[in-house]
Amino acid sequence: MLKILLKFFDFCGGKNKRKFYHSIVFGIFMALFEALKIPAIVLMLDAVIDGRVTPAVTWQCLGICLVSVIGGSVVRYFNTIIQCEAGYDTTAGKRIEIAEHLRYLPMGYFNKNSMGYITSVTTNTMESLGDVATRVVMLTTQGVLTTLIVDIMLLFYDYRIGLVVLAGLLLFFLVNSRMQKKSERISPKKIAADSTLVEQLLEYIQGIMEVRSYNLSGAQSRKLNAAIDENVDTNFLLEKTFIPYMGLQSLVTKITGVAMCLLSLWFYLQGTMELMVCIAMIICSFIVYSSLDSAGNYSALLRTVDVSVDKAQEILDLEQMDISGKDLVPADYSIDVDDIDFSYDKRKIIDGITLHIPERTTTAIVGPSGGGKTTLCHLIARFWDVDGGQVRLGGSDVREYSMDSLMRNFSFVFQDVYLFQDTVANNIRFGQEDAPMEKVIEAAQKACCHDFIMALPDGYNTVIGEGGASLSGGEKQRLSIARAIMKDSPVIILDEATANIDPENEKDLVTAIEALTREKTIIMIAHRLKTVRNADQIIVVDQGRIVQQGRHDELMSQEGIYRRFVNARETAAGWKL
């Protein structure tokens, strides 16, 4: 139990760790106020037995009781406040910390782990730590503290009864430790079941169009129902495992209370205990373990808290990319790729590519699907680190830049555009929250999306659905370009930005791209001939290598992949040109 408590406090860290320690101090005072009931009981019983119940004695007993009740209530109020602050601050802080940590993880992490798993950790797990864990930890701590302090008070009145209470407390902890060991096997299953349920729910909701169009509702429903059933069964198993131990804990405290009563009577009849103390011990037998009983029931969840801390810490312990570089400004915006290699899951993706991209030129990257085009662009922008070789921006290795200073130099327009559930204006000014509306409109006009925005119900204040579900592919692409225009970075990476555009929107999109790329260093992955014909250089990538390089006319004069594709496009299934 103590190990789990200390792990939780360490996880909370800094300010919130201190708050929880302050809460324990408050807990000691609460226990002292609770223990004041014992001298009040003894004082009144002594007066009743001796027949000297005077107003002074009555007021004295009443005063002690009032101090106990009022003092306990005041301390409990402040203790609850500080616990809530620490719990919710920890949750909020750790969510931000995890989000920032995820920001600088290699992109491979997101390929290996489902969005459902990550969502589960940042929602279910953190919610458990912020709410359930705080209550469990503090109620468990408070129950133990109160029982210990009451026991110390009893030792002053009769050490024999105090030792009986201590023996009961030790037996209680023995049962509790067995419950924790049982929980050690089941709690990870509960956390896993919760994660699986979130994953299946997200998958079902995000893929609802495919589910409907392919008539997969039955199959997907079965998967979701299976996850729900597993979650229910795991929770039931957890409760079924804990109930016997919680019952045994309660039985230990009740038997110990009965032992206190019987021994007190026995000591009184033997003449080794005063009547007043005997009666007081009998009364105390009903209250000494009241806090511990509640603590015992909640302590069953400590192992779940332990697992939740481990899952959150697992993400925070993942090695980030080295982001401690310098806040550099490139000497120019040329890009050099020097003999780089990159593998993913032991599969070679990039194999010895060397490339020079002069500033303010356009480089088109073409090749078959899976050949390494997108990976090459991601390595240039340092979404991953190269395994070997070097990528330089303005003569400096991209690893020498701090991540933020590096990203200031890049803007991206991806094939799959992600728009946030927010206003159109805020989606355009994303990353520049303070940008005035005039700048937003100017960027939208350059991206040829002002007209369709004004046709929306609330214009720039129209709230679009998550992912931009209410907009067409071309509209989303143009908003993405407007967003990139707002950033105004010197290097632009276009990853198949026109892949899914219909002929009606293509003209507007090309105009938007021209506005975005004017006087910039451009790297584009494209599949349409007209978008690469005028590029300053064309790079043909196949199986992680550059197999051809030159301008359009040069490549057409050579026997090779590029010319074969241009001349026989219909045979190039699976290509992205």
C-alpha positions in Angstrom: 0.0 0.0 0.0 2.7 2.5 1.0 4.7 1.8 -2.2 1.6 2.7 -4.3 0.9 5.8 -2.3 4.5 7.1 -2.7 4.4 6.3 -6.5 1.2 8.3 -6.8 2.7 11.3 -4.9 5.9 11.2 -7.0 3.8 11.0 -10.2 1.9 14.2 -9.1 5.2 16.0 -8.8 6.3 19.4 -7.5 3.5 21.6 -6.4 0.8 19.0 -6.3 3.0 16.5 -4.4 3.4 19.1 -1.7 -0.3 19.7 -1.6 -0.9 16.0 -1.0 1.7 16.0 1.8 -0.1 19.1 3.3 -3.3 17.1 3.0 -1.7 14.3 5.1 -0.8 16.9 7.7 -4.4 18.1 7.7 -5.4 14.4 8.0 -3.3 14.1 11.2 -5.2 17.1 12.7 -8.5 15.6 11.6 -7.5 12.4 13.4 -6.5 14.3 16.5 -9.9 16.1 16.5 -11.6 12.7 16.1 -9.6 11.3 19.0 -10.7 14.1 21.3 -14.0 12.3 21.6 -12.3 9.7 23.9 -11.3 12.1 26.7 -14.7 13.7 26.5 -16.3 10.3 27.0 -14.0 9.4 29.8 -14.5 12.7 31.6 -18.3 12.5 31.4 -18.3 8.8 32.5 -16.0 9.6 35.4 -18.3 12.4 36.6 -21.4 10.2 36.2 -19.9 7.3 38.2 -18.6 9.5 41.0 -21.8 11.5 41.1 -20.3 14.8 40.4 -22.0 15.9 37.3 -21.7 19.6 37.7 -22.3 22.4 35.2 -18.6 23.0 35.0 -18.0 19.3 34.1 -20.8 19.4 31.6 -19.5 22.5 29.9 -16.0 21.1 29.9 -17.2 17.9 28.1 -19.4 20.0 25.7 -16.4 22.2 25.0 -14.2 19.3 24.1 -16.9 17.8 21.9 -17.4 21.2 20.1 -13.7 21.5 19.5 -13.7 18.0 18.1 -16.7 18.6 15.8 -16.0 22.2 14.7 -12.2 21.7 14.4 -12.7 18.5 12.5 -15.2 20.1 10.2 -13.0 23.1 9.4 -9.9 21.0 8.8 -11.9 18.6 6.7 -13.2 21.5 4.6 -9.7 22.8 3.8 -8.4 19.3 3.4 -11.1 18.5 0.8 -10.3 21.8 -1.1 -6.5 21.0 -1.2 -7.1 17.4 -2.3 -9.4 18.5 -5.1 -7.0 21.2 -6.3 -4.1 18.7 -6.2 -6.1 16.0 -8.0 -7.5 18.2 -10.8 -4.2 20.2 -11.2 -2.4 16.9 -11.6 -4.8 15.7 -14.2 -4.7 18.9 -16.2 -1.0 19.2 -15.9 -0.3 15.6 -16.9 -2.6 15.9 -19.9 -0.7 18.9 -21.1 2.6 17.2 -20.3 1.5 14.1 -22.3 0.3 16.3 -25.2 3.6 18.2 -25.3 5.5 14.9 -25.0 3.6 13.3 -27.9 4.4 16.4 -30.0 8.0 15.5 -30.1 7.8 11.7 -30.4 8.9 10.1 -33.7 5.9 9.6 -36.0 6.5 5.9 -35.8 4.9 5.8 -32.4 1.6 6.9 -33.8 1.8 4.1 -36.5 2.4 1.5 -33.8 -0.3 2.7 -31.3 -3.9 3.2 -32.1 -5.6 6.5 -31.6 -8.0 4.7 -29.3 -5.2 3.7 -27.0 -3.7 7.2 -26.8 -7.2 8.6 -26.3 -7.9 6.1 -23.5 -4.7 7.1 -21.6 -5.4 10.8 -21.9 -9.1 10.5 -21.0 -10.1 7.4 -19.0 -6.7 6.9 -17.3 -6.2 10.5 -16.4 -9.8 10.9 -15.2 -9.2 7.9 -12.9 -6.1 9.6 -11.6 -7.7 13.0 -11.1 -10.9 11.9 -9.5 -10.9 8.3 -8.3 -7.2 8.0 -7.4 -7.3 11.2 -5.3 -10.2 10.0 -3.3 -8.9 6.5 -2.9 -5.4 7.6 -1.9 -6.6 10.3 0.6 -9.4 8.2 2.2 -7.1 5.3 2.6 -4.4 7.5 4.1 -7.0 9.2 6.4 -8.5 6.0 7.6 -5.1 4.6 8.6 -4.0 7.9 10.3 -7.2 8.2 12.3 -7.0 4.6 13.5 -3.4 5.0 14.5 -3.9 8.2 16.5 -7.0 6.8 18.2 -5.0 3.7 19.1 -2.2 5.9 20.6 -4.8 7.6 22.7 -6.2 4.3 23.9 -2.6 3.2 24.9 -2.5 6.0 27.4 -5.7 4.8 29.1 -5.0 1.0 29.0 -2.0 -0.3 27.1 -3.6 -3.8 26.9 -6.6 -2.6 24.9 -4.3 -0.4 22.8 -2.2 -3.5 21.9 -5.4 -5.4 21.0 -6.4 -2.5 18.6 -2.8 -2.5 17.2 -3.0 -6.3 16.6 -6.3 -5.9 14.8 -4.8 -3.1 12.7 -1.8 -5.4 11.7 -4.2 -8.2 10.9 -6.2 -5.8 8.8 -3.1 -4.8 6.8 -2.2 -8.5 6.3 -5.6 -9.1 4.7 -5.3 -5.9 2.7 -1.9 -6.9 1.3 -3.3 -10.3 0.1 -6.1 -8.3 -1.6 -3.5 -6.1 -3.3 -1.7 -9.1 -4.6 -4.9 -10.5 -6.1 -5.6 -7.1 -7.6 -2.2 -7.1 -9.2 -3.3 -9.7 -11.7 -6.8 -8.3 -12.4 -6.3 -4.5 -12.4 -4.2 -4.5 -15.6 -7.0 -6.4 -17.3 -9.5 -3.8 -16.2 -7.3 -1.0 -17.6 -6.8 -3.0 -20.9 -10.5 -3.6 -21.1 -11.2 0.1 -20.7 -8.7 1.0 -23.4 -10.1 -1.6 -25.8 -13.6 -0.3 -25.3 -12.5 3.3 -26.1 -10.6 2.0 -29.2 -13.6 0.1 -30.5 -15.9 3.0 -29.9 -13.6 5.4 -31.7 -13.1 3.0 -34.6 -16.8 2.4 -35.0 -17.7 6.1 -34.9 -14.8 7.2 -37.2 -15.5 4.4 -39.7 -19.3 4.8 -39.6 -19.5 5.7 -43.3 -17.5 2.6 -44.3 -19.6 0.5 -41.9 -22.8 1.6 -43.5 -21.6 1.5 -47.1 -20.2 -2.0 -46.9 -23.0 -3.2 -44.7 -20.6 -4.1 -41.9 -22.8 -3.0 -39.1 -23.3 -6.5 -37.9 -19.6 -7.3 -37.8 -18.6 -4.0 -36.3 -21.4 -4.2 -33.8 -20.2 -7.6 -32.7 -16.7 -6.2 -32.1 -18.1 -3.3 -30.1 -20.4 -5.5 -28.2 -17.5 -7.9 -27.5 -15.5 -5.0 -26.1 -18.4 -3.9 -23.9 -19.0 -7.4 -22.7 -15.3 -7.8 -21.9 -15.4 -4.5 -20.0 -18.4 -5.6 -18.0 -16.9 -9.1 -17.2 -13.6 -7.6 -16.1 -15.3 -5.1 -13.8 -17.5 -7.9 -12.4 -14.4 -10.1 -11.9 -12.6 -7.3 -10.1 -15.6 -6.8 -7.7 -16.0 -10.5 -7.2 -12.3 -10.8 -6.3 -12.4 -7.9 -3.9 -15.7 -8.7 -2.1 -14.4 -11.6 0.0 -11.3 -9.7 1.1 -13.4 -6.6 1.9 -15.7 -8.8 3.9 -12.7 -10.3 5.7 -11.3 -6.9 6.5 -14.6 -5.9 8.0 -14.8 -9.1 9.9 -11.3 -8.5 11.4 -12.3 -5.0 12.6 -15.6 -6.3 14.1 -14.0 -9.3 15.8 -11.3 -6.9 17.2 -14.1 -4.6 18.5 -15.8 -7.6 20.2 -12.5 -8.6 21.7 -12.1 -5.0 23.1 -15.5 -5.3 24.8 -14.9 -8.7 26.2 -11.4 -8.0 27.5 -12.5 -4.7 29.0 -15.3 -6.5 30.9 -12.8 -9.3 31.9 -10.2 -6.8 33.2 -12.9 -4.9 35.1 -14.2 -8.1 36.7 -10.6 -9.0 37.6 -10.2 -5.6 39.2 -7.4 -4.5 36.9 -9.5 -1.9 35.1 -11.7 0.9 36.5 -15.4 0.9 35.6 -15.1 4.3 33.9 -12.3 3.1 31.7 -14.1 -0.2 31.0 -17.2 1.7 29.8 -15.1 4.1 27.7 -13.3 1.2 26.1 -16.6 -0.5 25.2 -17.9 2.7 23.6 -14.6 3.2 21.7 -14.8 -0.4 20.4 -17.7 0.9 18.1 -15.8 3.9 16.7 -12.1 3.0 16.6 -12.3 1.2 13.3 -15.0 3.2 11.6 -12.5 5.2 9.4 -10.5 2.1 8.7 -13.5 0.2 7.4 -14.1 2.8 4.7 -10.4 3.0 3.9 -10.2 -0.8 3.5 -13.0 -0.7 0.9 -11.4 2.0 -1.1 -8.0 0.5 -0.8 -9.2 -2.2 -3.2 -8.8 0.3 -6.0 -5.2 1.2 -5.1 -3.8 -1.3 -7.6 -5.9 0.2 -10.3 -4.4 3.6 -9.4 -0.9 1.9 -9.6 -1.6 0.6 -13.1 -3.1 3.9 -14.2 0.1 5.7 -13.1 2.2 3.2 -15.0 0.2 3.7 -18.2 0.5 7.4 -18.1 4.2 7.3 -17.1 4.8 4.8 -19.9 4.1 7.6 -22.5 6.1 10.2 -20.6 9.1 7.8 -20.4 9.2 7.3 -24.2 12.3 8.7 -25.7 11.6 11.9 -27.5 13.5 13.2 -30.5 16.3 15.5 -29.5 14.6 18.8 -29.4 17.3 20.7 -27.3 18.9 22.3 -30.4 19.6 25.9 -30.8 17.1 28.6 -31.9 18.7 29.0 -35.3 17.9 31.1 -38.3 19.0 29.5 -41.6 21.6 31.3 -43.7 19.4 30.5 -46.7 16.6 28.1 -47.5 18.4 25.6 -49.6 18.1 21.9 -48.5 20.8 19.3 -48.7 20.2 15.6 -48.3 23.4 13.8 -47.9 23.5 9.9 -48.2 20.5 9.3 -45.8 19.2 6.0 -44.7 16.0 5.2 -42.9 14.3 2.0 -41.8 11.0 1.3 -40.2 10.2 -2.0 -38.4 13.5 -3.4 -39.9 12.3 -2.6 -43.4 14.5 -0.3 -45.5 12.5 2.7 -46.7 15.2 5.2 -47.7 18.5 3.8 -49.0 21.4 6.2 -49.6 19.6 9.2 -51.1 21.6 12.4 -51.9 19.8 15.5 -53.1 20.4 19.2 -53.4 17.4 21.6 -53.4 18.4 25.2 -54.1 16.3 27.9 -52.4 13.4 29.4 -54.2 13.2 26.4 -56.6 10.5 23.8 -57.2 11.4 20.1 -56.7 8.9 17.5 -57.7 9.2 14.0 -56.3 7.4 11.2 -58.2 7.5 7.5 -58.2 5.4 4.4 -57.4 3.3 4.1 -54.4 5.4 2.9 -51.4 8.6 4.0 -53.1 9.6 6.4 -50.2 8.4 9.8 -51.5 6.4 10.8 -48.4 9.0 9.4 -46.0 11.7 11.4 -47.8 9.7 14.6 -47.2 9.1 13.7 -43.6 12.8 13.2 -43.0 13.5 16.6 -44.6 11.1 18.2 -42.1 12.4 16.0 -39.3 9.2 14.1 -38.5 11.6 11.3 -38.1 15.3 11.3 -37.6 17.5 9.6 -40.2 19.4 6.4 -39.3 22.4 7.5 -41.3 23.5 10.5 -43.3 22.4 14.1 -42.8 19.7 16.6 -43.8 20.7 20.2 -43.8 18.6 23.4 -44.0 20.7 26.5 -44.9 23.9 24.5 -44.3 23.0 23.4 -40.7 21.9 19.9 -39.8 18.2 19.9 -39.0 19.1 18.2 -35.7 21.0 21.3 -34.6 17.8 23.3 -34.6 15.4 23.3 -31.8 12.2 21.7 -33.0 10.2 24.9 -32.8 12.8 27.0 -34.7 13.0 24.3 -37.4 9.2 24.1 -37.8 9.0 27.9 -38.3 10.7 27.3 -41.7 8.2 24.8 -43.0 4.6 24.9 -44.1 2.7 21.7 -45.2 -0.3 21.0 -47.4 -1.2 17.3 -47.1 -3.4 15.1 -49.2 -5.6 14.3 -46.2 -6.4 17.7 -44.6 -7.4 17.8 -40.9 -9.7 20.7 -39.9 -10.6 21.3 -36.3 -14.1 21.6 -34.9 -14.0 25.4 -34.8 -14.8 28.4 -36.9 -13.5 28.7 -40.4 -11.5 31.8 -39.3 -9.8 29.9 -36.4 -8.9 27.0 -38.7 -7.2 29.4 -41.1 -5.4 31.4 -38.3 -4.4 28.1 -36.7 -1.0 28.7 -35.0 -1.5 32.5 -35.1 -4.4 33.0 -32.7 -4.0 36.8 -32.6 -4.0 37.3 -36.3 -6.6 40.0 -37.2 -9.6 39.1 -39.4 -8.1 41.2 -42.2 -5.1 38.9 -42.5 -7.5 35.9 -42.4 -9.6 37.2 -45.2 -6.5 38.1 -47.2 -5.1 34.6 -46.9 -8.5 33.1 -47.8 -8.7 35.3 -51.0 -5.2 34.2 -52.0 -6.2 30.6 -51.5 -9.4 31.1 -53.6 -11.7 30.1 -50.8 -13.2 33.5 -49.8 -16.3 33.1 -52.0 -17.3 29.7 -50.7 -16.7 30.8 -47.2 -19.0 33.7 -47.6 -21.6 31.3 -48.9 -21.6 29.4 -45.6 -24.4 30.2 -43.1 -22.2 32.4 -40.8 -19.3 33.1 -43.2 -16.0 33.1 -41.4 -17.7 32.4 -38.1 -19.3 29.2 -39.4 -18.3 26.3 -37.1 -17.2 23.3 -39.2 -17.5 19.7 -38.0 -14.5 17.8 -36.8 -12.2 17.0 -39.8 -14.2 19.3 -42.0 -16.9 16.7 -42.7 -19.3 19.3 -44.0 -16.9 20.6 -46.7 -15.8 19.1 -50.0 -12.3 17.8 -50.6 -11.4 20.8 -52.7 -12.7 23.2 -50.1 -10.7 21.6 -47.4 -7.6 21.7 -49.5 -8.0 25.4 -50.2 -8.5 26.1 -46.5 -5.3 24.1 -45.8 -3.5 26.3 -48.3 -4.9 29.4 -46.7 -3.6 28.2 -43.4 -0.2 27.7 -44.9 -0.3 31.2 -46.5 -1.0 32.6 -43.0 2.1 30.9 -41.7 4.2 32.2 -44.6 7.1 29.9 -44.2 10.0 29.9 -46.7 9.8 26.2 -47.4 6.6 24.6 -48.6 6.0 20.8 -48.7 3.0 19.7 -50.8 2.2 16.1 -50.3 -0.2 15.1 -53.1 -2.1 18.3 -52.5 -4.2 17.9 -55.7 -4.7 14.2 -55.6 -8.4 14.2 -54.9 -9.5 17.4 -56.6 -12.2 17.3 -59.2 -11.8 19.3 -62.4 -14.1 22.0 -61.3 -12.0 22.9 -58.3 -8.6 22.1 -59.9 -8.2 25.6 -61.5 -8.9 27.4 -58.2 -6.6 25.0 -56.3 -3.7 25.6 -58.8 -4.2 29.3 -58.4 -4.1 28.9 -54.7 -0.9 26.9 -54.8 0.7 29.5 -57.0 -0.1 32.2 -54.5 1.3 30.0 -51.7 4.5 29.0 -53.4 5.6 32.3 -55.0 9.3 33.0 -54.1 9.4 29.9 -51.8 11.5 26.7 -51.7 9.0 24.1 -52.9 9.0 20.3 -52.5 6.0 18.6 -54.0 4.8 15.1 -54.3 2.4 15.0 -57.2 0.6 12.6 -59.4 -0.6 14.9 -62.2 1.7 15.7 -65.1 0.8 19.4 -65.4 1.8 20.1 -61.8 5.4 18.8 -62.3 6.1 19.6 -65.9 7.5 23.1 -65.0 9.4 22.0 -61.9 13.1 23.1 -61.7 14.0 19.4 -61.1 12.1 16.2 -61.0 13.2 13.4 -58.7 12.1 9.8 -59.5 12.1 7.7 -56.3 11.7 3.9 -56.4 12.4 1.4 -53.6 14.0 4.1 -51.5 16.5 5.3 -54.1 16.7 8.1 -56.6 16.6 6.3 -60.0 16.2 9.4 -62.2 16.7 13.1 -61.8 16.4 16.1 -64.1 13.9 18.4 -65.8 10.8 17.2 -67.6 12.4 17.4 -71.1 15.6 15.7 -69.9 13.8 12.8 -68.4 11.6 12.4 -71.5 14.7 12.1 -73.6 15.9 9.2 -71.5 14.8 5.6 -71.4 13.4 5.1 -68.0 10.5 5.0 -65.6 9.4 8.6 -66.1 9.1 8.4 -69.8 7.4 5.0 -69.8 4.8 6.4 -67.4 4.1 9.5 -69.3 3.8 7.6 -72.6 1.8 4.8 -71.1 -0.1 6.2 -68.1 -2.8 3.5 -68.3 -0.2 0.8 -67.5 1.0 2.5 -64.4 -1.4 1.2 -61.8 -0.4 2.0 -58.3 1.8 4.9 -59.4 1.8 8.4 -57.9 3.2 10.9 -60.3 
